[in-house]
Amino acid sequence: MSYRTRIRTPSYAHLQQIPAAIRGSLVSDLIVYLGSIDFVMSDVDR
């Protein structure tokens, strides 16, 4: 008997929070913020 599972990585949720997190910040802070979040674009692409 086989079971199907779906594992959701947190990459999509992390990427959705970027606009709220950088609101009011400098553009140079965006580079640091994106570097500190560990997201994989292949996980985000649905």
mmCIF entry with sequence, helices, sheets and N, C-alpha, C, O atoms, coordinates in Angstrom:
data_MODEL
# 
_entry.id   MODEL 
# 
_entity.id                         1 
_entity.type                       polymer 
_entity.pdbx_number_of_molecules   1 
# 
_entity_poly.entity_id                      1 
_entity_poly.type                           'polypeptide(L)' 
_entity_poly.nstd_linkage                   no 
_entity_poly.nstd_monomer                   no 
_entity_poly.pdbx_seq_one_letter_code       MSYRTRIRTPSYAHLQQIPAAIRGSLVSDLIVYLGSIDFVMSDVDR 
_entity_poly.pdbx_seq_one_letter_code_can   MSYRTRIRTPSYAHLQQIPAAIRGSLVSDLIVYLGSIDFVMSDVDR 
_entity_poly.pdbx_strand_id                 A 
# 
loop_
_entity_poly_seq.entity_id 
_entity_poly_seq.num 
_entity_poly_seq.mon_id 
_entity_poly_seq.hetero 
1 1  MET n 
1 2  SER n 
1 3  TYR n 
1 4  ARG n 
1 5  THR n 
1 6  ARG n 
1 7  ILE n 
1 8  ARG n 
1 9  THR n 
1 10 PRO n 
1 11 SER n 
1 12 TYR n 
1 13 ALA n 
1 14 HIS n 
1 15 LEU n 
1 16 GLN n 
1 17 GLN n 
1 18 ILE n 
1 19 PRO n 
1 20 ALA n 
1 21 ALA n 
1 22 ILE n 
1 23 ARG n 
1 24 GLY n 
1 25 SER n 
1 26 LEU n 
1 27 VAL n 
1 28 SER n 
1 29 ASP n 
1 30 LEU n 
1 31 ILE n 
1 32 VAL n 
1 33 TYR n 
1 34 LEU n 
1 35 GLY n 
1 36 SER n 
1 37 ILE n 
1 38 ASP n 
1 39 PHE n 
1 40 VAL n 
1 41 MET n 
1 42 SER n 
1 43 ASP n 
1 44 VAL n 
1 45 ASP n 
1 46 ARG n 
# 
_struct_asym.id          A 
_struct_asym.entity_id   1 
# 
loop_
_struct_conf.conf_type_id 
_struct_conf.id 
_struct_conf.pdbx_PDB_helix_id 
_struct_conf.beg_label_comp_id 
_struct_conf.beg_label_asym_id 
_struct_conf.beg_label_seq_id 
_struct_conf.pdbx_beg_PDB_ins_code 
_struct_conf.end_label_comp_id 
_struct_conf.end_label_asym_id 
_struct_conf.end_label_seq_id 
_struct_conf.pdbx_end_PDB_ins_code 
_struct_conf.beg_auth_comp_id 
_struct_conf.beg_auth_asym_id 
_struct_conf.beg_auth_seq_id 
_struct_conf.end_auth_comp_id 
_struct_conf.end_auth_asym_id 
_struct_conf.end_auth_seq_id 
_struct_conf.pdbx_PDB_helix_class 
_struct_conf.details 
_struct_conf.pdbx_PDB_helix_length 
HELX_P HELX_P1 AA1 SER A 11 ? GLN A 16 ? SER A 11 GLN A 16 1 ? 6  
HELX_P HELX_P2 AA2 ILE A 18 ? ILE A 22 ? ILE A 18 ILE A 22 1 ? 5  
HELX_P HELX_P3 AA3 VAL A 27 ? SER A 36 ? VAL A 27 SER A 36 1 ? 10 
HELX_P HELX_P4 AA4 MET A 41 ? VAL A 44 ? MET A 41 VAL A 44 1 ? 4  
# 
_struct_conf_type.id          HELX_P 
_struct_conf_type.criteria    ? 
_struct_conf_type.reference   ? 
# 
loop_
_atom_site.group_PDB 
_atom_site.id 
_atom_site.type_symbol 
_atom_site.label_atom_id 
_atom_site.label_alt_id 
_atom_site.label_comp_id 
_atom_site.label_asym_id 
_atom_site.label_entity_id 
_atom_site.label_seq_id 
_atom_site.pdbx_PDB_ins_code 
_atom_site.Cartn_x 
_atom_site.Cartn_y 
_atom_site.Cartn_z 
_atom_site.occupancy 
_atom_site.B_iso_or_equiv 
_atom_site.pdbx_formal_charge 
_atom_site.auth_seq_id 
_atom_site.auth_comp_id 
_atom_site.auth_asym_id 
_atom_site.auth_atom_id 
_atom_site.pdbx_PDB_model_num 
ATOM 1   N N  . MET A 1 1  ? 0.848  -1.164 0.000  1.00 0.00 ? 1  MET A N  1 
ATOM 2   C CA . MET A 1 1  ? 0.000  0.000  0.000  1.00 0.00 ? 1  MET A CA 1 
ATOM 3   C C  . MET A 1 1  ? 0.905  1.242  0.000  1.00 0.00 ? 1  MET A C  1 
ATOM 4   O O  . MET A 1 1  ? 1.763  1.401  0.868  1.00 0.00 ? 1  MET A O  1 
ATOM 5   N N  . SER A 1 2  ? 0.699  2.088  -0.962 1.00 0.00 ? 2  SER A N  1 
ATOM 6   C CA . SER A 1 2  ? 1.532  3.292  -1.020 1.00 0.00 ? 2  SER A CA 1 
ATOM 7   C C  . SER A 1 2  ? 0.739  4.501  -0.514 1.00 0.00 ? 2  SER A C  1 
ATOM 8   O O  . SER A 1 2  ? -0.481 4.584  -0.659 1.00 0.00 ? 2  SER A O  1 
ATOM 9   N N  . TYR A 1 3  ? 1.458  5.397  0.062  1.00 0.00 ? 3  TYR A N  1 
ATOM 10  C CA . TYR A 1 3  ? 0.862  6.617  0.595  1.00 0.00 ? 3  TYR A CA 1 
ATOM 11  C C  . TYR A 1 3  ? 1.460  7.813  -0.125 1.00 0.00 ? 3  TYR A C  1 
ATOM 12  O O  . TYR A 1 3  ? 2.636  7.812  -0.489 1.00 0.00 ? 3  TYR A O  1 
ATOM 13  N N  . ARG A 1 4  ? 0.652  8.813  -0.321 1.00 0.00 ? 4  ARG A N  1 
ATOM 14  C CA . ARG A 1 4  ? 1.144  10.045 -0.926 1.00 0.00 ? 4  ARG A CA 1 
ATOM 15  C C  . ARG A 1 4  ? 1.280  11.094 0.157  1.00 0.00 ? 4  ARG A C  1 
ATOM 16  O O  . ARG A 1 4  ? 0.372  11.313 0.959  1.00 0.00 ? 4  ARG A O  1 
ATOM 17  N N  . THR A 1 5  ? 2.412  11.723 0.161  1.00 0.00 ? 5  THR A N  1 
ATOM 18  C CA . THR A 1 5  ? 2.635  12.804 1.113  1.00 0.00 ? 5  THR A CA 1 
ATOM 19  C C  . THR A 1 5  ? 3.092  14.039 0.349  1.00 0.00 ? 5  THR A C  1 
ATOM 20  O O  . THR A 1 5  ? 3.678  13.947 -0.730 1.00 0.00 ? 5  THR A O  1 
ATOM 21  N N  . ARG A 1 6  ? 2.820  15.149 0.915  1.00 0.00 ? 6  ARG A N  1 
ATOM 22  C CA . ARG A 1 6  ? 3.259  16.413 0.332  1.00 0.00 ? 6  ARG A CA 1 
ATOM 23  C C  . ARG A 1 6  ? 4.007  17.179 1.406  1.00 0.00 ? 6  ARG A C  1 
ATOM 24  O O  . ARG A 1 6  ? 3.466  17.486 2.469  1.00 0.00 ? 6  ARG A O  1 
ATOM 25  N N  . ILE A 1 7  ? 5.241  17.475 1.111  1.00 0.00 ? 7  ILE A N  1 
ATOM 26  C CA . ILE A 1 7  ? 6.075  18.211 2.050  1.00 0.00 ? 7  ILE A CA 1 
ATOM 27  C C  . ILE A 1 7  ? 6.196  19.642 1.542  1.00 0.00 ? 7  ILE A C  1 
ATOM 28  O O  . ILE A 1 7  ? 6.667  19.880 0.430  1.00 0.00 ? 7  ILE A O  1 
ATOM 29  N N  . ARG A 1 8  ? 5.774  20.572 2.350  1.00 0.00 ? 8  ARG A N  1 
ATOM 30  C CA . ARG A 1 8  ? 5.854  21.985 1.984  1.00 0.00 ? 8  ARG A CA 1 
ATOM 31  C C  . ARG A 1 8  ? 7.054  22.614 2.678  1.00 0.00 ? 8  ARG A C  1 
ATOM 32  O O  . ARG A 1 8  ? 7.167  22.593 3.903  1.00 0.00 ? 8  ARG A O  1 
ATOM 33  N N  . THR A 1 9  ? 7.933  23.166 1.878  1.00 0.00 ? 9  THR A N  1 
ATOM 34  C CA . THR A 1 9  ? 9.089  23.849 2.446  1.00 0.00 ? 9  THR A CA 1 
ATOM 35  C C  . THR A 1 9  ? 8.686  25.282 2.800  1.00 0.00 ? 9  THR A C  1 
ATOM 36  O O  . THR A 1 9  ? 7.717  25.800 2.246  1.00 0.00 ? 9  THR A O  1 
ATOM 37  N N  . PRO A 1 10 ? 9.401  25.917 3.695  1.00 0.00 ? 10 PRO A N  1 
ATOM 38  C CA . PRO A 1 10 ? 9.037  27.279 4.103  1.00 0.00 ? 10 PRO A CA 1 
ATOM 39  C C  . PRO A 1 10 ? 9.491  28.365 3.125  1.00 0.00 ? 10 PRO A C  1 
ATOM 40  O O  . PRO A 1 10 ? 9.316  29.550 3.408  1.00 0.00 ? 10 PRO A O  1 
ATOM 41  N N  . SER A 1 11 ? 10.063 27.991 1.996  1.00 0.00 ? 11 SER A N  1 
ATOM 42  C CA . SER A 1 11 ? 10.586 28.989 1.061  1.00 0.00 ? 11 SER A CA 1 
ATOM 43  C C  . SER A 1 11 ? 9.511  29.938 0.550  1.00 0.00 ? 11 SER A C  1 
ATOM 44  O O  . SER A 1 11 ? 9.742  31.145 0.482  1.00 0.00 ? 11 SER A O  1 
ATOM 45  N N  . TYR A 1 12 ? 8.355  29.423 0.193  1.00 0.00 ? 12 TYR A N  1 
ATOM 46  C CA . TYR A 1 12 ? 7.286  30.266 -0.346 1.00 0.00 ? 12 TYR A CA 1 
ATOM 47  C C  . TYR A 1 12 ? 6.769  31.232 0.715  1.00 0.00 ? 12 TYR A C  1 
ATOM 48  O O  . TYR A 1 12 ? 6.522  32.401 0.419  1.00 0.00 ? 12 TYR A O  1 
ATOM 49  N N  . ALA A 1 13 ? 6.606  30.763 1.925  1.00 0.00 ? 13 ALA A N  1 
ATOM 50  C CA . ALA A 1 13 ? 6.123  31.632 3.005  1.00 0.00 ? 13 ALA A CA 1 
ATOM 51  C C  . ALA A 1 13 ? 7.142  32.719 3.333  1.00 0.00 ? 13 ALA A C  1 
ATOM 52  O O  . ALA A 1 13 ? 6.766  33.857 3.612  1.00 0.00 ? 13 ALA A O  1 
ATOM 53  N N  . HIS A 1 14 ? 8.420  32.377 3.300  1.00 0.00 ? 14 HIS A N  1 
ATOM 54  C CA . HIS A 1 14 ? 9.461  33.370 3.572  1.00 0.00 ? 14 HIS A CA 1 
ATOM 55  C C  . HIS A 1 14 ? 9.485  34.440 2.489  1.00 0.00 ? 14 HIS A C  1 
ATOM 56  O O  . HIS A 1 14 ? 9.652  35.625 2.778  1.00 0.00 ? 14 HIS A O  1 
ATOM 57  N N  . LEU A 1 15 ? 9.318  34.016 1.243  1.00 0.00 ? 15 LEU A N  1 
ATOM 58  C CA . LEU A 1 15 ? 9.357  34.967 0.139  1.00 0.00 ? 15 LEU A CA 1 
ATOM 59  C C  . LEU A 1 15 ? 8.156  35.908 0.169  1.00 0.00 ? 15 LEU A C  1 
ATOM 60  O O  . LEU A 1 15 ? 8.270  37.057 -0.259 1.00 0.00 ? 15 LEU A O  1 
ATOM 61  N N  . GLN A 1 16 ? 7.022  35.451 0.660  1.00 0.00 ? 16 GLN A N  1 
ATOM 62  C CA . GLN A 1 16 ? 5.838  36.298 0.751  1.00 0.00 ? 16 GLN A CA 1 
ATOM 63  C C  . GLN A 1 16 ? 5.993  37.390 1.804  1.00 0.00 ? 16 GLN A C  1 
ATOM 64  O O  . GLN A 1 16 ? 5.322  38.418 1.713  1.00 0.00 ? 16 GLN A O  1 
ATOM 65  N N  . GLN A 1 17 ? 6.839  37.203 2.778  1.00 0.00 ? 17 GLN A N  1 
ATOM 66  C CA . GLN A 1 17 ? 7.002  38.171 3.856  1.00 0.00 ? 17 GLN A CA 1 
ATOM 67  C C  . GLN A 1 17 ? 7.982  39.288 3.525  1.00 0.00 ? 17 GLN A C  1 
ATOM 68  O O  . GLN A 1 17 ? 8.123  40.227 4.309  1.00 0.00 ? 17 GLN A O  1 
ATOM 69  N N  . ILE A 1 18 ? 8.657  39.214 2.395  1.00 0.00 ? 18 ILE A N  1 
ATOM 70  C CA . ILE A 1 18 ? 9.658  40.223 2.042  1.00 0.00 ? 18 ILE A CA 1 
ATOM 71  C C  . ILE A 1 18 ? 9.058  41.631 1.939  1.00 0.00 ? 18 ILE A C  1 
ATOM 72  O O  . ILE A 1 18 ? 9.632  42.553 2.518  1.00 0.00 ? 18 ILE A O  1 
ATOM 73  N N  . PRO A 1 19 ? 7.941  41.853 1.238  1.00 0.00 ? 19 PRO A N  1 
ATOM 74  C CA . PRO A 1 19 ? 7.415  43.227 1.155  1.00 0.00 ? 19 PRO A CA 1 
ATOM 75  C C  . PRO A 1 19 ? 7.071  43.836 2.511  1.00 0.00 ? 19 PRO A C  1 
ATOM 76  O O  . PRO A 1 19 ? 7.302  45.025 2.730  1.00 0.00 ? 19 PRO A O  1 
ATOM 77  N N  . ALA A 1 20 ? 6.530  43.046 3.406  1.00 0.00 ? 20 ALA A N  1 
ATOM 78  C CA . ALA A 1 20 ? 6.184  43.570 4.732  1.00 0.00 ? 20 ALA A CA 1 
ATOM 79  C C  . ALA A 1 20 ? 7.431  43.845 5.564  1.00 0.00 ? 20 ALA A C  1 
ATOM 80  O O  . ALA A 1 20 ? 7.453  44.779 6.366  1.00 0.00 ? 20 ALA A O  1 
ATOM 81  N N  . ALA A 1 21 ? 8.455  43.044 5.377  1.00 0.00 ? 21 ALA A N  1 
ATOM 82  C CA . ALA A 1 21 ? 9.664  43.184 6.186  1.00 0.00 ? 21 ALA A CA 1 
ATOM 83  C C  . ALA A 1 21 ? 10.534 44.357 5.742  1.00 0.00 ? 21 ALA A C  1 
ATOM 84  O O  . ALA A 1 21 ? 11.213 44.965 6.569  1.00 0.00 ? 21 ALA A O  1 
ATOM 85  N N  . ILE A 1 22 ? 10.523 44.683 4.447  1.00 0.00 ? 22 ILE A N  1 
ATOM 86  C CA . ILE A 1 22 ? 11.417 45.736 3.965  1.00 0.00 ? 22 ILE A CA 1 
ATOM 87  C C  . ILE A 1 22 ? 10.733 47.089 3.848  1.00 0.00 ? 22 ILE A C  1 
ATOM 88  O O  . ILE A 1 22 ? 11.367 48.066 3.449  1.00 0.00 ? 22 ILE A O  1 
ATOM 89  N N  . ARG A 1 23 ? 9.481  47.163 4.181  1.00 0.00 ? 23 ARG A N  1 
ATOM 90  C CA . ARG A 1 23 ? 8.759  48.437 4.085  1.00 0.00 ? 23 ARG A CA 1 
ATOM 91  C C  . ARG A 1 23 ? 9.419  49.470 4.999  1.00 0.00 ? 23 ARG A C  1 
ATOM 92  O O  . ARG A 1 23 ? 9.555  49.253 6.203  1.00 0.00 ? 23 ARG A O  1 
ATOM 93  N N  . GLY A 1 24 ? 9.816  50.574 4.422  1.00 0.00 ? 24 GLY A N  1 
ATOM 94  C CA . GLY A 1 24 ? 10.459 51.634 5.184  1.00 0.00 ? 24 GLY A CA 1 
ATOM 95  C C  . GLY A 1 24 ? 11.963 51.472 5.308  1.00 0.00 ? 24 GLY A C  1 
ATOM 96  O O  . GLY A 1 24 ? 12.614 52.270 5.983  1.00 0.00 ? 24 GLY A O  1 
ATOM 97  N N  . SER A 1 25 ? 12.527 50.457 4.672  1.00 0.00 ? 25 SER A N  1 
ATOM 98  C CA . SER A 1 25 ? 13.972 50.223 4.746  1.00 0.00 ? 25 SER A CA 1 
ATOM 99  C C  . SER A 1 25 ? 14.667 50.826 3.529  1.00 0.00 ? 25 SER A C  1 
ATOM 100 O O  . SER A 1 25 ? 14.022 51.240 2.565  1.00 0.00 ? 25 SER A O  1 
ATOM 101 N N  . LEU A 1 26 ? 15.970 50.866 3.593  1.00 0.00 ? 26 LEU A N  1 
ATOM 102 C CA . LEU A 1 26 ? 16.767 51.330 2.468  1.00 0.00 ? 26 LEU A CA 1 
ATOM 103 C C  . LEU A 1 26 ? 16.910 50.218 1.436  1.00 0.00 ? 26 LEU A C  1 
ATOM 104 O O  . LEU A 1 26 ? 16.773 49.037 1.757  1.00 0.00 ? 26 LEU A O  1 
ATOM 105 N N  . VAL A 1 27 ? 17.186 50.609 0.195  1.00 0.00 ? 27 VAL A N  1 
ATOM 106 C CA . VAL A 1 27 ? 17.357 49.622 -0.869 1.00 0.00 ? 27 VAL A CA 1 
ATOM 107 C C  . VAL A 1 27 ? 18.577 48.743 -0.595 1.00 0.00 ? 27 VAL A C  1 
ATOM 108 O O  . VAL A 1 27 ? 18.575 47.557 -0.924 1.00 0.00 ? 27 VAL A O  1 
ATOM 109 N N  . SER A 1 28 ? 19.598 49.310 -0.006 1.00 0.00 ? 28 SER A N  1 
ATOM 110 C CA . SER A 1 28 ? 20.793 48.524 0.297  1.00 0.00 ? 28 SER A CA 1 
ATOM 111 C C  . SER A 1 28 ? 20.519 47.448 1.347  1.00 0.00 ? 28 SER A C  1 
ATOM 112 O O  . SER A 1 28 ? 21.223 46.439 1.395  1.00 0.00 ? 28 SER A O  1 
ATOM 113 N N  . ASP A 1 29 ? 19.511 47.651 2.181  1.00 0.00 ? 29 ASP A N  1 
ATOM 114 C CA . ASP A 1 29 ? 19.150 46.632 3.162  1.00 0.00 ? 29 ASP A CA 1 
ATOM 115 C C  . ASP A 1 29 ? 18.471 45.433 2.520  1.00 0.00 ? 29 ASP A C  1 
ATOM 116 O O  . ASP A 1 29 ? 18.450 44.347 3.101  1.00 0.00 ? 29 ASP A O  1 
ATOM 117 N N  . LEU A 1 30 ? 17.916 45.617 1.325  1.00 0.00 ? 30 LEU A N  1 
ATOM 118 C CA . LEU A 1 30 ? 17.254 44.517 0.635  1.00 0.00 ? 30 LEU A CA 1 
ATOM 119 C C  . LEU A 1 30 ? 18.236 43.395 0.311  1.00 0.00 ? 30 LEU A C  1 
ATOM 120 O O  . LEU A 1 30 ? 17.891 42.219 0.426  1.00 0.00 ? 30 LEU A O  1 
ATOM 121 N N  . ILE A 1 31 ? 19.439 43.745 -0.087 1.00 0.00 ? 31 ILE A N  1 
ATOM 122 C CA . ILE A 1 31 ? 20.451 42.742 -0.414 1.00 0.00 ? 31 ILE A CA 1 
ATOM 123 C C  . ILE A 1 31 ? 20.809 41.923 0.814  1.00 0.00 ? 31 ILE A C  1 
ATOM 124 O O  . ILE A 1 31 ? 20.948 40.703 0.733  1.00 0.00 ? 31 ILE A O  1 
ATOM 125 N N  . VAL A 1 32 ? 20.956 42.580 1.933  1.00 0.00 ? 32 VAL A N  1 
ATOM 126 C CA . VAL A 1 32 ? 21.270 41.878 3.179  1.00 0.00 ? 32 VAL A CA 1 
ATOM 127 C C  . VAL A 1 32 ? 20.100 41.002 3.607  1.00 0.00 ? 32 VAL A C  1 
ATOM 128 O O  . VAL A 1 32 ? 20.299 39.881 4.075  1.00 0.00 ? 32 VAL A O  1 
ATOM 129 N N  . TYR A 1 33 ? 18.896 41.504 3.450  1.00 0.00 ? 33 TYR A N  1 
ATOM 130 C CA . TYR A 1 33 ? 17.712 40.749 3.853  1.00 0.00 ? 33 TYR A CA 1 
ATOM 131 C C  . TYR A 1 33 ? 17.544 39.497 2.994  1.00 0.00 ? 33 TYR A C  1 
ATOM 132 O O  . TYR A 1 33 ? 17.267 38.420 3.522  1.00 0.00 ? 33 TYR A O  1 
ATOM 133 N N  . LEU A 1 34 ? 17.707 39.628 1.675  1.00 0.00 ? 34 LEU A N  1 
ATOM 134 C CA . LEU A 1 34 ? 17.583 38.464 0.796  1.00 0.00 ? 34 LEU A CA 1 
ATOM 135 C C  . LEU A 1 34 ? 18.684 37.445 1.053  1.00 0.00 ? 34 LEU A C  1 
ATOM 136 O O  . LEU A 1 34 ? 18.463 36.242 0.911  1.00 0.00 ? 34 LEU A O  1 
ATOM 137 N N  . GLY A 1 35 ? 19.856 37.912 1.427  1.00 0.00 ? 35 GLY A N  1 
ATOM 138 C CA . GLY A 1 35 ? 20.941 36.990 1.737  1.00 0.00 ? 35 GLY A CA 1 
ATOM 139 C C  . GLY A 1 35 ? 20.738 36.242 3.036  1.00 0.00 ? 35 GLY A C  1 
ATOM 140 O O  . GLY A 1 35 ? 21.271 35.146 3.210  1.00 0.00 ? 35 GLY A O  1 
ATOM 141 N N  . SER A 1 36 ? 19.978 36.815 3.946  1.00 0.00 ? 36 SER A N  1 
ATOM 142 C CA . SER A 1 36 ? 19.781 36.162 5.239  1.00 0.00 ? 36 SER A CA 1 
ATOM 143 C C  . SER A 1 36 ? 18.645 35.143 5.226  1.00 0.00 ? 36 SER A C  1 
ATOM 144 O O  . SER A 1 36 ? 18.568 34.287 6.107  1.00 0.00 ? 36 SER A O  1 
ATOM 145 N N  . ILE A 1 37 ? 17.767 35.230 4.234  1.00 0.00 ? 37 ILE A N  1 
ATOM 146 C CA . ILE A 1 37 ? 16.672 34.263 4.122  1.00 0.00 ? 37 ILE A CA 1 
ATOM 147 C C  . ILE A 1 37 ? 17.145 33.106 3.254  1.00 0.00 ? 37 ILE A C  1 
ATOM 148 O O  . ILE A 1 37 ? 17.696 33.314 2.173  1.00 0.00 ? 37 ILE A O  1 
ATOM 149 N N  . ASP A 1 38 ? 16.932 31.904 3.726  1.00 0.00 ? 38 ASP A N  1 
ATOM 150 C CA . ASP A 1 38 ? 17.331 30.724 2.969  1.00 0.00 ? 38 ASP A CA 1 
ATOM 151 C C  . ASP A 1 38 ? 16.126 30.233 2.174  1.00 0.00 ? 38 ASP A C  1 
ATOM 152 O O  . ASP A 1 38 ? 15.343 29.416 2.659  1.00 0.00 ? 38 ASP A O  1 
ATOM 153 N N  . PHE A 1 39 ? 15.985 30.736 0.953  1.00 0.00 ? 39 PHE A N  1 
ATOM 154 C CA . PHE A 1 39 ? 14.901 30.255 0.103  1.00 0.00 ? 39 PHE A CA 1 
ATOM 155 C C  . PHE A 1 39 ? 15.486 29.684 -1.177 1.00 0.00 ? 39 PHE A C  1 
ATOM 156 O O  . PHE A 1 39 ? 16.525 30.140 -1.656 1.00 0.00 ? 39 PHE A O  1 
ATOM 157 N N  . VAL A 1 40 ? 14.816 28.693 -1.720 1.00 0.00 ? 40 VAL A N  1 
ATOM 158 C CA . VAL A 1 40 ? 15.241 28.028 -2.943 1.00 0.00 ? 40 VAL A CA 1 
ATOM 159 C C  . VAL A 1 40 ? 14.186 28.321 -4.000 1.00 0.00 ? 40 VAL A C  1 
ATOM 160 O O  . VAL A 1 40 ? 13.009 28.017 -3.805 1.00 0.00 ? 40 VAL A O  1 
ATOM 161 N N  . MET A 1 41 ? 14.596 28.906 -5.110 1.00 0.00 ? 41 MET A N  1 
ATOM 162 C CA . MET A 1 41 ? 13.627 29.321 -6.117 1.00 0.00 ? 41 MET A CA 1 
ATOM 163 C C  . MET A 1 41 ? 12.895 28.137 -6.741 1.00 0.00 ? 41 MET A C  1 
ATOM 164 O O  . MET A 1 41 ? 11.753 28.294 -7.172 1.00 0.00 ? 41 MET A O  1 
ATOM 165 N N  . SER A 1 42 ? 13.510 26.963 -6.804 1.00 0.00 ? 42 SER A N  1 
ATOM 166 C CA . SER A 1 42 ? 12.800 25.804 -7.345 1.00 0.00 ? 42 SER A CA 1 
ATOM 167 C C  . SER A 1 42 ? 11.675 25.365 -6.412 1.00 0.00 ? 42 SER A C  1 
ATOM 168 O O  . SER A 1 42 ? 10.702 24.767 -6.871 1.00 0.00 ? 42 SER A O  1 
ATOM 169 N N  . ASP A 1 43 ? 11.785 25.647 -5.118 1.00 0.00 ? 43 ASP A N  1 
ATOM 170 C CA . ASP A 1 43 ? 10.695 25.359 -4.186 1.00 0.00 ? 43 ASP A CA 1 
ATOM 171 C C  . ASP A 1 43 ? 9.566  26.368 -4.334 1.00 0.00 ? 43 ASP A C  1 
ATOM 172 O O  . ASP A 1 43 ? 8.394  26.033 -4.159 1.00 0.00 ? 43 ASP A O  1 
ATOM 173 N N  . VAL A 1 44 ? 9.922  27.595 -4.656 1.00 0.00 ? 44 VAL A N  1 
ATOM 174 C CA . VAL A 1 44 ? 8.937  28.667 -4.758 1.00 0.00 ? 44 VAL A CA 1 
ATOM 175 C C  . VAL A 1 44 ? 8.121  28.530 -6.039 1.00 0.00 ? 44 VAL A C  1 
ATOM 176 O O  . VAL A 1 44 ? 6.931  28.846 -6.054 1.00 0.00 ? 44 VAL A O  1 
ATOM 177 N N  . ASP A 1 45 ? 8.754  28.059 -7.112 1.00 0.00 ? 45 ASP A N  1 
ATOM 178 C CA . ASP A 1 45 ? 8.073  27.890 -8.391 1.00 0.00 ? 45 ASP A CA 1 
ATOM 179 C C  . ASP A 1 45 ? 7.067  26.753 -8.272 1.00 0.00 ? 45 ASP A C  1 
ATOM 180 O O  . ASP A 1 45 ? 7.439  25.599 -8.062 1.00 0.00 ? 45 ASP A O  1 
ATOM 181 N N  . ARG A 1 46 ? 5.806  27.088 -8.407 1.00 0.00 ? 46 ARG A N  1 
ATOM 182 C CA . ARG A 1 46 ? 4.768  26.049 -8.274 1.00 0.00 ? 46 ARG A CA 1 
ATOM 183 C C  . ARG A 1 46 ? 4.209  25.702 -9.620 1.00 0.00 ? 46 ARG A C  1 
ATOM 184 O O  . ARG A 1 46 ? 3.325  24.851 -9.721 1.00 0.00 ? 46 ARG A O  1 
# 
